[in-house]
């Protein structure tokens, strides 16, 4: 049995070629994998942006 601290959900993100280049360049410069960089960016988002209702947790 696998003991997981968190559950993961796989998503697909469509990026322009310039966005892919920017991500690859950043990852190369920092030595971090794209998954970690994207996850950190998502975590840095405001939880409830001004003017928007509280988001419900959908999975």
Buried (B, 14 or more C-beta within 10 A) or exposed (E): EEEEEEEEEEEEEEEEEEEEEEBEEEBEEEEEEEEEBBEEEEEEEEEEEEEEEEEEEEE
